Amino acid sequence: MKLHIKYDINICCKIILQEQLDILEIPYTITGLGEVEIKRAVSIAKYNEFETSLRKYGIEIINDPKNVLTQKIKDAIVEMVYLKDALPMINISAYLAKKLNRSYAHLSATFSEVTFTTIQNFMIVQKIERAKHEINEGRETLTEIAFKLNFSSVAHLSSEFKRITGLTPSAFKRIIRKRKETDLAEKHHVQLTKPNRN
Amino acid sequence: MNQDALYVLLADDDADDRLFFKDAFEEVKVKTVVTMVNDGVELMNYLTKPEIRLPNVVFLDLNMPRKSGMECLKEIRSNNKFKDLVIAIYSTSASEKNIEETFANGANIYIKKPSDFEELKKIMAKVVTVNWLHHLSGFNKENFLLYVE
């Protein structure tokens, strides 16, 4: 015997969502296709359970709150590193905990899970990115840049720069300058060899 | 299409090396999707196919027959279509002059190829993690230089 079945995928998914949310006693409203509003804060454990229960139906939560939180952490760090001329003299863990209203332990664990790196490392990489930018600008000495970015000394900046990029700040500067010269030379060369149409 | 993975393309003419790299990638925490080609000519043919998803990172052996890593690097960098590709060059030699010339020609990463597998794994873990961070953060590509040995 062969049966032919017609099914409405939207209704199926909606019922699965309702059932799973009811089982986990999460208060919700289904606000549209592929969108559920959760009425109150849900514990991470419960959220994980919900996510796992949906996965066996091939349903995936797109807005992973871990990703959202990680993005907030990054935004806060980037803002701190780039917003002002000099970095504020504050403790990063206290700053993030206060700004995002979560314990630093929670922030730190979530961040590492999503990015495979630590908040401290992300922070130092951002500072080195800004240092690269300042070095290329060439307006300030390395000592001034180190001071502005809260490195204890120019030696400290140099060693962190080397640890992150594998290069010394001066080698970095030399390479970027050489690259610009190569680009310019090529453009110039193209211009010279272009056939004269007149 | 997997948004959470780093797409890697590797060009190396040595079959053993390709195997080593593949194993090393598998042990890295960041998810990678690895494609391999056997030399520079195959690499350029692959990259210019219209139907492929462009990789995030290309690993290039500096010494390859037919078309060297340096030739590929220059060709890739002269094509605007590939401006977002991160290029990692690896070589057994690491003279300062070589390294700086490679960077000046547009490489982002220079890897001095280690002789043992454990070291290679460590290096790949570092390179992939740093790339992943750049991939997620949208850093300025022009300033992205990394030397690992």
Contacts between the chains, C-beta under 8 A, distances in Angstrom:
chain1	res1	chain2	res2	distance
A	74	B	136	7.8
A	74	B	137	6.9
A	78	B	137	8.0
A	115	B	132	7.3
A	115	B	133	6.7
A	115	B	136	6.5
A	116	B	29	4.8
A	116	B	30	5.6
A	116	B	129	5.8
A	116	B	132	6.5
A	117	B	129	6.0
A	117	B	132	8.0
A	117	B	133	6.0
A	122	B	133	7.0
A	125	B	130	8.0
A	125	B	133	6.3
A	126	B	137	8.0
A	129	B	139	5.9
A	129	B	140	7.3
A	129	B	143	6.9
A	132	B	140	8.0
A	132	B	143	4.4
A	133	B	140	7.5
A	133	B	143	6.8
A	136	B	143	7.0
A	165	B	145	5.8
A	165	B	146	5.7
A	165	B	147	6.8
A	166	B	110	7.8
A	166	B	145	7.9
A	166	B	146	5.6
A	166	B	147	3.1
A	166	B	148	5.5
A	166	B	149	7.3
A	167	B	145	6.1
A	167	B	147	5.3
A	171	B	100	7.1
A	172	B	145	6.2
A	174	B	100	6.8
A	175	B	100	5.6
A	175	B	103	4.4
A	175	B	104	5.9
A	175	B	145	6.3
A	176	B	142	7.6
A	176	B	143	7.2
A	176	B	145	8.0
A	178	B	100	6.7
A	178	B	103	7.8
A	178	B	104	4.0
A	179	B	103	7.1
A	179	B	104	5.0
A	179	B	105	7.9
A	179	B	106	7.1
A	179	B	142	8.0
A	182	B	104	5.4
A	182	B	105	6.7
A	186	B	78	8.0
